[in-house]
Amino acid sequence: MRFLGARAPGPSLPAGALVLTGAPYDTTSSFRRGSRYGPAAIRWASESIETYSPLVDRDLGDVPFCDAGDLPLEGLEPGRMVRLIRRELLPGVPFVLGGEHTVTLGVVQALAQRHPDLVVVQWDAHTDLRDEYGGERLGHATVMRRLLENGCPLVQLGIRAGTREEFSLGRARSLCLSRSVLPPPPLLAQLRDRPLYLTVDIDVLDPAVAPGTGNPEPDGAGYAQLLEALRRFEGHRVVGMDLVEVSPPCDPTGATAVIAASLAREMILLFAPRP
């Protein structure tokens, strides 16, 4: 099943089009696994929404984008998984559906080769800045630490959970670490001409809104707040993005998958290159 309104990959797509790719992976998930089912659930739930967004006043039918299916990640150890993503992403603007947050590392590493001044904008309940977790240095709780070590600047929004060390590191090293999901206006101006990678962990939303995630954290954002935060980057150079940590088994109502599908539609309509 393809995401609503998506084409199959092929020569009819213009160069630089948005390419949706699934990354079904949850090997390092630490509390509740199930995000490997996220890409399929989001695609399925997309059939319940409209192609038109009145907020953006744009329709998926107006956007040339394709769904390239899922990468074969199941059963790989984290290092191999990251390398496969880095190697197998199709040309264009990637939009990856996770899967756990570790998948972001492979996408960003691939894009950093094309955009050495890439900045990662992270919406998340957690800092993900641990040096190791459970004895492993590569996982969903360490992914942003690895990006910092690779010299990638971070903007961290919606953050409300982490260790004392993580918060100290984030305050010292990130361009911004904020509990609010809204980017400060001076930061938006600073990033205006930089290539950006947007990564949205669904747990940035309050679990009362989106309970279907592996590590829910109270006191999160509402859906409208997150959309407003994303809209503030409209017109910026967004060169890639992902939506991760949707775990369908944790929400038998299916509501989280529908919310994620709607959010994915808005992100496509906001940031897909215009023909």
Contacts in CASP RR format, 6 or more apart in sequence:
PFRMAT RR
TARGET T0000
AUTHOR 0000-0000-0000
METHOD contacts of the structure
MODEL  1
MRFLGARAPGPSLPAGALVLTGAPYDTTSSFRRGSRYGPAAIRWASESIE
TYSPLVDRDLGDVPFCDAGDLPLEGLEPGRMVRLIRRELLPGVPFVLGGE
HTVTLGVVQALAQRHPDLVVVQWDAHTDLRDEYGGERLGHATVMRRLLEN
GCPLVQLGIRAGTREEFSLGRARSLCLSRSVLPPPPLLAQLRDRPLYLTV
DIDVLDPAVAPGTGNPEPDGAGYAQLLEALRRFEGHRVVGMDLVEVSPPC
DPTGATAVIAASLAREMILLFAPRP
1 40 0 8 1.000
1 43 0 8 1.000
1 44 0 8 1.000
1 47 0 8 1.000
2 8 0 8 1.000
2 43 0 8 1.000
2 67 0 8 1.000
2 69 0 8 1.000
3 20 0 8 1.000
3 42 0 8 1.000
3 43 0 8 1.000
3 46 0 8 1.000
3 67 0 8 1.000
3 97 0 8 1.000
3 261 0 8 1.000
3 264 0 8 1.000
4 43 0 8 1.000
4 46 0 8 1.000
4 47 0 8 1.000
4 49 0 8 1.000
4 51 0 8 1.000
4 60 0 8 1.000
4 261 0 8 1.000
4 265 0 8 1.000
5 51 0 8 1.000
5 60 0 8 1.000
5 61 0 8 1.000
5 65 0 8 1.000
6 20 0 8 1.000
6 60 0 8 1.000
6 65 0 8 1.000
6 66 0 8 1.000
6 67 0 8 1.000
7 13 0 8 1.000
7 64 0 8 1.000
7 65 0 8 1.000
7 66 0 8 1.000
7 67 0 8 1.000
8 66 0 8 1.000
8 67 0 8 1.000
9 19 0 8 1.000
9 66 0 8 1.000
9 68 0 8 1.000
9 90 0 8 1.000
10 66 0 8 1.000
13 64 0 8 1.000
13 65 0 8 1.000
13 66 0 8 1.000
14 64 0 8 1.000
14 273 0 8 1.000
14 275 0 8 1.000
15 91 0 8 1.000
15 92 0 8 1.000
16 91 0 8 1.000
16 92 0 8 1.000
16 93 0 8 1.000
16 273 0 8 1.000
17 64 0 8 1.000
17 65 0 8 1.000
17 66 0 8 1.000
17 92 0 8 1.000
17 93 0 8 1.000
17 272 0 8 1.000
17 273 0 8 1.000
18 63 0 8 1.000
18 64 0 8 1.000
18 65 0 8 1.000
18 66 0 8 1.000
18 92 0 8 1.000
18 93 0 8 1.000
18 94 0 8 1.000
18 95 0 8 1.000
18 268 0 8 1.000
18 271 0 8 1.000
18 272 0 8 1.000
18 273 0 8 1.000
19 65 0 8 1.000
19 66 0 8 1.000
19 68 0 8 1.000
19 89 0 8 1.000
19 90 0 8 1.000
19 91 0 8 1.000
19 92 0 8 1.000
19 93 0 8 1.000
19 94 0 8 1.000
19 95 0 8 1.000
20 65 0 8 1.000
20 66 0 8 1.000
20 67 0 8 1.000
20 68 0 8 1.000
20 69 0 8 1.000
20 95 0 8 1.000
20 96 0 8 1.000
20 97 0 8 1.000
20 264 0 8 1.000
20 268 0 8 1.000
21 67 0 8 1.000
21 68 0 8 1.000
21 69 0 8 1.000
21 70 0 8 1.000
21 71 0 8 1.000
21 89 0 8 1.000
21 90 0 8 1.000
21 94 0 8 1.000
21 95 0 8 1.000
21 96 0 8 1.000
21 97 0 8 1.000
22 39 0 8 1.000
22 68 0 8 1.000
22 69 0 8 1.000
22 70 0 8 1.000
22 71 0 8 1.000
22 96 0 8 1.000
22 97 0 8 1.000
22 98 0 8 1.000
22 99 0 8 1.000
23 39 0 8 1.000
23 70 0 8 1.000
23 71 0 8 1.000
23 73 0 8 1.000
23 85 0 8 1.000
23 96 0 8 1.000
23 97 0 8 1.000
23 98 0 8 1.000
23 99 0 8 1.000
23 103 0 8 1.000
23 242 0 8 1.000
23 244 0 8 1.000
24 36 0 8 1.000
24 37 0 8 1.000
24 38 0 8 1.000
24 39 0 8 1.000
24 40 0 8 1.000
24 70 0 8 1.000
24 71 0 8 1.000
24 73 0 8 1.000
24 74 0 8 1.000
24 98 0 8 1.000
24 99 0 8 1.000
25 35 0 8 1.000
25 36 0 8 1.000
25 73 0 8 1.000
25 74 0 8 1.000
25 76 0 8 1.000
25 81 0 8 1.000
25 98 0 8 1.000
25 99 0 8 1.000
25 100 0 8 1.000
25 102 0 8 1.000
25 103 0 8 1.000
26 33 0 8 1.000
26 34 0 8 1.000
26 35 0 8 1.000
26 36 0 8 1.000
26 99 0 8 1.000
26 100 0 8 1.000
26 247 0 8 1.000
27 75 0 8 1.000
27 76 0 8 1.000
27 77 0 8 1.000
27 78 0 8 1.000
27 81 0 8 1.000
27 100 0 8 1.000
28 78 0 8 1.000
28 100 0 8 1.000
28 102 0 8 1.000
28 133 0 8 1.000
28 136 0 8 1.000
28 138 0 8 1.000
28 139 0 8 1.000
28 140 0 8 1.000
28 141 0 8 1.000
29 35 0 8 1.000
29 100 0 8 1.000
29 140 0 8 1.000
29 214 0 8 1.000
29 247 0 8 1.000
30 133 0 8 1.000
30 134 0 8 1.000
30 140 0 8 1.000
30 141 0 8 1.000
30 215 0 8 1.000
31 214 0 8 1.000
31 215 0 8 1.000
32 213 0 8 1.000
32 214 0 8 1.000
32 215 0 8 1.000
32 247 0 8 1.000
32 249 0 8 1.000
32 250 0 8 1.000
33 214 0 8 1.000
33 247 0 8 1.000
33 249 0 8 1.000
34 214 0 8 1.000
34 247 0 8 1.000
34 248 0 8 1.000
34 249 0 8 1.000
34 250 0 8 1.000
35 98 0 8 1.000
35 99 0 8 1.000
35 100 0 8 1.000
35 213 0 8 1.000
35 214 0 8 1.000
35 244 0 8 1.000
35 245 0 8 1.000
35 246 0 8 1.000
35 247 0 8 1.000
36 73 0 8 1.000
36 74 0 8 1.000
36 99 0 8 1.000
36 100 0 8 1.000
37 247 0 8 1.000
37 248 0 8 1.000
37 249 0 8 1.000
38 97 0 8 1.000
38 98 0 8 1.000
38 99 0 8 1.000
38 246 0 8 1.000
38 247 0 8 1.000
38 248 0 8 1.000
38 257 0 8 1.000
38 260 0 8 1.000
39 69 0 8 1.000
39 70 0 8 1.000
39 97 0 8 1.000
39 98 0 8 1.000
39 99 0 8 1.000
40 70 0 8 1.000
41 246 0 8 1.000
41 248 0 8 1.000
41 254 0 8 1.000
41 257 0 8 1.000
41 260 0 8 1.000
42 97 0 8 1.000
42 243 0 8 1.000
42 246 0 8 1.000
42 257 0 8 1.000
42 260 0 8 1.000
42 261 0 8 1.000
42 264 0 8 1.000
43 67 0 8 1.000
43 97 0 8 1.000
43 261 0 8 1.000
44 257 0 8 1.000
45 254 0 8 1.000
45 257 0 8 1.000
45 258 0 8 1.000
45 260 0 8 1.000
45 261 0 8 1.000
46 261 0 8 1.000
46 264 0 8 1.000
46 265 0 8 1.000
48 258 0 8 1.000
48 261 0 8 1.000
49 258 0 8 1.000
49 261 0 8 1.000
49 262 0 8 1.000
49 265 0 8 1.000
51 59 0 8 1.000
51 60 0 8 1.000
51 61 0 8 1.000
51 265 0 8 1.000
52 58 0 8 1.000
52 59 0 8 1.000
52 60 0 8 1.000
53 59 0 8 1.000
53 265 0 8 1.000
53 266 0 8 1.000
53 269 0 8 1.000
55 227 0 8 1.000
55 231 0 8 1.000
55 266 0 8 1.000
56 266 0 8 1.000
56 269 0 8 1.000
56 270 0 8 1.000
58 269 0 8 1.000
59 269 0 8 1.000
60 265 0 8 1.000
60 268 0 8 1.000
60 269 0 8 1.000
62 275 0 8 1.000
63 268 0 8 1.000
63 269 0 8 1.000
63 272 0 8 1.000
63 274 0 8 1.000
63 275 0 8 1.000
64 272 0 8 1.000
64 275 0 8 1.000
65 95 0 8 1.000
65 268 0 8 1.000
65 272 0 8 1.000
68 90 0 8 1.000
71 84 0 8 1.000
71 85 0 8 1.000
71 88 0 8 1.000
72 84 0 8 1.000
73 81 0 8 1.000
73 84 0 8 1.000
73 85 0 8 1.000
73 103 0 8 1.000
76 84 0 8 1.000
78 102 0 8 1.000
78 136 0 8 1.000
78 138 0 8 1.000
78 139 0 8 1.000
79 138 0 8 1.000
81 102 0 8 1.000
81 103 0 8 1.000
82 102 0 8 1.000
82 103 0 8 1.000
82 105 0 8 1.000
82 106 0 8 1.000
82 109 0 8 1.000
82 138 0 8 1.000
83 106 0 8 1.000
85 96 0 8 1.000
85 103 0 8 1.000
85 105 0 8 1.000
85 106 0 8 1.000
85 107 0 8 1.000
85 110 0 8 1.000
86 106 0 8 1.000
86 107 0 8 1.000
86 109 0 8 1.000
86 110 0 8 1.000
87 110 0 8 1.000
89 107 0 8 1.000
89 110 0 8 1.000
93 238 0 8 1.000
93 239 0 8 1.000
93 240 0 8 1.000
93 271 0 8 1.000
93 272 0 8 1.000
93 273 0 8 1.000
94 107 0 8 1.000
94 110 0 8 1.000
94 111 0 8 1.000
94 240 0 8 1.000
94 241 0 8 1.000
94 242 0 8 1.000
95 240 0 8 1.000
95 241 0 8 1.000
95 242 0 8 1.000
95 243 0 8 1.000
95 264 0 8 1.000
95 267 0 8 1.000
95 268 0 8 1.000
96 103 0 8 1.000
96 104 0 8 1.000
96 107 0 8 1.000
96 241 0 8 1.000
96 242 0 8 1.000
96 243 0 8 1.000
96 244 0 8 1.000
97 242 0 8 1.000
97 243 0 8 1.000
97 244 0 8 1.000
97 246 0 8 1.000
97 264 0 8 1.000
98 242 0 8 1.000
98 243 0 8 1.000
98 244 0 8 1.000
98 245 0 8 1.000
98 246 0 8 1.000
99 244 0 8 1.000
99 245 0 8 1.000
99 246 0 8 1.000
100 139 0 8 1.000
100 140 0 8 1.000
100 244 0 8 1.000
100 245 0 8 1.000
101 124 0 8 1.000
101 128 0 8 1.000
101 139 0 8 1.000
101 140 0 8 1.000
101 143 0 8 1.000
101 199 0 8 1.000
101 201 0 8 1.000
101 244 0 8 1.000
101 245 0 8 1.000
102 138 0 8 1.000
102 139 0 8 1.000
102 140 0 8 1.000
102 143 0 8 1.000
103 242 0 8 1.000
103 244 0 8 1.000
104 120 0 8 1.000
104 143 0 8 1.000
104 147 0 8 1.000
104 199 0 8 1.000
104 242 0 8 1.000
104 244 0 8 1.000
105 138 0 8 1.000
105 143 0 8 1.000
105 146 0 8 1.000
105 147 0 8 1.000
107 197 0 8 1.000
107 240 0 8 1.000
107 242 0 8 1.000
108 118 0 8 1.000
108 120 0 8 1.000
108 147 0 8 1.000
108 152 0 8 1.000
108 197 0 8 1.000
109 150 0 8 1.000
111 118 0 8 1.000
111 195 0 8 1.000
111 197 0 8 1.000
111 239 0 8 1.000
111 240 0 8 1.000
112 118 0 8 1.000
112 150 0 8 1.000
112 152 0 8 1.000
114 239 0 8 1.000
115 195 0 8 1.000
115 239 0 8 1.000
117 194 0 8 1.000
117 195 0 8 1.000
118 152 0 8 1.000
118 194 0 8 1.000
118 195 0 8 1.000
118 196 0 8 1.000
118 197 0 8 1.000
118 239 0 8 1.000
119 152 0 8 1.000
119 153 0 8 1.000
119 154 0 8 1.000
119 155 0 8 1.000
119 175 0 8 1.000
119 191 0 8 1.000
119 194 0 8 1.000
119 195 0 8 1.000
119 196 0 8 1.000
119 197 0 8 1.000
120 144 0 8 1.000
120 147 0 8 1.000
120 152 0 8 1.000
120 153 0 8 1.000
120 154 0 8 1.000
120 155 0 8 1.000
120 196 0 8 1.000
120 197 0 8 1.000
120 199 0 8 1.000
121 155 0 8 1.000
121 157 0 8 1.000
121 183 0 8 1.000
121 191 0 8 1.000
121 196 0 8 1.000
121 197 0 8 1.000
121 198 0 8 1.000
121 199 0 8 1.000
121 233 0 8 1.000
122 128 0 8 1.000
122 144 0 8 1.000
122 154 0 8 1.000
122 155 0 8 1.000
122 156 0 8 1.000
122 157 0 8 1.000
122 199 0 8 1.000
122 201 0 8 1.000
123 157 0 8 1.000
123 158 0 8 1.000
123 181 0 8 1.000
123 198 0 8 1.000
123 199 0 8 1.000
123 200 0 8 1.000
123 201 0 8 1.000
123 204 0 8 1.000
123 221 0 8 1.000
123 226 0 8 1.000
123 229 0 8 1.000
124 156 0 8 1.000
124 157 0 8 1.000
124 158 0 8 1.000
124 159 0 8 1.000
124 199 0 8 1.000
124 200 0 8 1.000
124 201 0 8 1.000
124 203 0 8 1.000
124 204 0 8 1.000
125 158 0 8 1.000
125 159 0 8 1.000
125 160 0 8 1.000
125 161 0 8 1.000
125 201 0 8 1.000
125 203 0 8 1.000
125 204 0 8 1.000
125 215 0 8 1.000
125 216 0 8 1.000
125 217 0 8 1.000
125 220 0 8 1.000
126 141 0 8 1.000
126 159 0 8 1.000
126 161 0 8 1.000
126 162 0 8 1.000
126 201 0 8 1.000
126 203 0 8 1.000
126 215 0 8 1.000
126 217 0 8 1.000
127 144 0 8 1.000
127 156 0 8 1.000
127 159 0 8 1.000
127 161 0 8 1.000
127 162 0 8 1.000
127 163 0 8 1.000
127 166 0 8 1.000
127 167 0 8 1.000
127 169 0 8 1.000
127 170 0 8 1.000
127 177 0 8 1.000
128 140 0 8 1.000
128 141 0 8 1.000
128 142 0 8 1.000
128 143 0 8 1.000
128 144 0 8 1.000
128 145 0 8 1.000
129 142 0 8 1.000
129 144 0 8 1.000
129 145 0 8 1.000
129 148 0 8 1.000
129 162 0 8 1.000
129 165 0 8 1.000
129 166 0 8 1.000
129 169 0 8 1.000
129 170 0 8 1.000
130 141 0 8 1.000
130 142 0 8 1.000
130 145 0 8 1.000
130 163 0 8 1.000
130 165 0 8 1.000
130 166 0 8 1.000
131 137 0 8 1.000
131 142 0 8 1.000
131 145 0 8 1.000
132 142 0 8 1.000
133 139 0 8 1.000
133 141 0 8 1.000
133 142 0 8 1.000
136 142 0 8 1.000
137 146 0 8 1.000
138 146 0 8 1.000
140 245 0 8 1.000
144 154 0 8 1.000
144 156 0 8 1.000
145 169 0 8 1.000
147 154 0 8 1.000
148 154 0 8 1.000
148 169 0 8 1.000
148 173 0 8 1.000
148 174 0 8 1.000
153 174 0 8 1.000
153 175 0 8 1.000
154 170 0 8 1.000
154 173 0 8 1.000
154 174 0 8 1.000
154 175 0 8 1.000
155 174 0 8 1.000
155 175 0 8 1.000
155 176 0 8 1.000
155 183 0 8 1.000
155 187 0 8 1.000
155 191 0 8 1.000
156 170 0 8 1.000
156 174 0 8 1.000
156 176 0 8 1.000
156 177 0 8 1.000
156 178 0 8 1.000
157 176 0 8 1.000
157 178 0 8 1.000
157 180 0 8 1.000
157 181 0 8 1.000
157 182 0 8 1.000
157 183 0 8 1.000
157 204 0 8 1.000
157 229 0 8 1.000
158 178 0 8 1.000
158 179 0 8 1.000
158 180 0 8 1.000
158 181 0 8 1.000
158 204 0 8 1.000
158 220 0 8 1.000
158 221 0 8 1.000
159 177 0 8 1.000
159 178 0 8 1.000
159 179 0 8 1.000
160 179 0 8 1.000
160 217 0 8 1.000
160 219 0 8 1.000
160 220 0 8 1.000
161 217 0 8 1.000
167 177 0 8 1.000
170 177 0 8 1.000
171 177 0 8 1.000
175 187 0 8 1.000
175 190 0 8 1.000
176 183 0 8 1.000
176 184 0 8 1.000
176 187 0 8 1.000
178 184 0 8 1.000
181 204 0 8 1.000
181 221 0 8 1.000
181 225 0 8 1.000
181 226 0 8 1.000
181 229 0 8 1.000
182 225 0 8 1.000
182 228 0 8 1.000
182 229 0 8 1.000
182 232 0 8 1.000
183 229 0 8 1.000
183 232 0 8 1.000
183 233 0 8 1.000
188 232 0 8 1.000
188 233 0 8 1.000
188 236 0 8 1.000
191 236 0 8 1.000
192 236 0 8 1.000
193 237 0 8 1.000
194 236 0 8 1.000
194 237 0 8 1.000
195 237 0 8 1.000
195 239 0 8 1.000
196 233 0 8 1.000
196 236 0 8 1.000
196 237 0 8 1.000
196 238 0 8 1.000
196 239 0 8 1.000
196 240 0 8 1.000
197 238 0 8 1.000
197 239 0 8 1.000
197 240 0 8 1.000
197 241 0 8 1.000
198 230 0 8 1.000
198 233 0 8 1.000
198 238 0 8 1.000
198 240 0 8 1.000
198 241 0 8 1.000
198 242 0 8 1.000
198 267 0 8 1.000
198 271 0 8 1.000
199 241 0 8 1.000
199 242 0 8 1.000
199 244 0 8 1.000
200 226 0 8 1.000
200 230 0 8 1.000
200 241 0 8 1.000
200 242 0 8 1.000
200 243 0 8 1.000
200 244 0 8 1.000
200 263 0 8 1.000
200 267 0 8 1.000
201 213 0 8 1.000
201 244 0 8 1.000
201 245 0 8 1.000
202 210 0 8 1.000
202 212 0 8 1.000
202 213 0 8 1.000
202 243 0 8 1.000
202 244 0 8 1.000
202 245 0 8 1.000
202 246 0 8 1.000
202 256 0 8 1.000
202 259 0 8 1.000
202 260 0 8 1.000
202 263 0 8 1.000
203 210 0 8 1.000
203 213 0 8 1.000
203 214 0 8 1.000
203 215 0 8 1.000
203 216 0 8 1.000
203 217 0 8 1.000
203 245 0 8 1.000
204 220 0 8 1.000
204 221 0 8 1.000
204 226 0 8 1.000
205 220 0 8 1.000
205 221 0 8 1.000
205 222 0 8 1.000
205 223 0 8 1.000
205 226 0 8 1.000
205 259 0 8 1.000
206 218 0 8 1.000
206 219 0 8 1.000
206 220 0 8 1.000
206 221 0 8 1.000
206 222 0 8 1.000
207 213 0 8 1.000
207 216 0 8 1.000
207 217 0 8 1.000
207 218 0 8 1.000
207 220 0 8 1.000
209 220 0 8 1.000
209 222 0 8 1.000
209 223 0 8 1.000
209 259 0 8 1.000
210 246 0 8 1.000
210 251 0 8 1.000
210 255 0 8 1.000
210 256 0 8 1.000
210 259 0 8 1.000
210 260 0 8 1.000
211 250 0 8 1.000
211 251 0 8 1.000
211 255 0 8 1.000
211 256 0 8 1.000
212 246 0 8 1.000
212 247 0 8 1.000
212 248 0 8 1.000
212 250 0 8 1.000
212 251 0 8 1.000
212 256 0 8 1.000
213 245 0 8 1.000
213 246 0 8 1.000
213 247 0 8 1.000
213 250 0 8 1.000
213 256 0 8 1.000
214 245 0 8 1.000
214 247 0 8 1.000
214 250 0 8 1.000
215 245 0 8 1.000
216 250 0 8 1.000
221 229 0 8 1.000
223 259 0 8 1.000
223 262 0 8 1.000
223 263 0 8 1.000
226 263 0 8 1.000
227 263 0 8 1.000
227 266 0 8 1.000
230 266 0 8 1.000
230 267 0 8 1.000
230 270 0 8 1.000
231 270 0 8 1.000
233 270 0 8 1.000
233 271 0 8 1.000
234 270 0 8 1.000
234 271 0 8 1.000
238 271 0 8 1.000
240 271 0 8 1.000
241 267 0 8 1.000
241 271 0 8 1.000
243 260 0 8 1.000
243 263 0 8 1.000
243 264 0 8 1.000
243 267 0 8 1.000
246 256 0 8 1.000
246 257 0 8 1.000
246 260 0 8 1.000
247 256 0 8 1.000
248 254 0 8 1.000
248 256 0 8 1.000
248 257 0 8 1.000
250 256 0 8 1.000
251 257 0 8 1.000
END
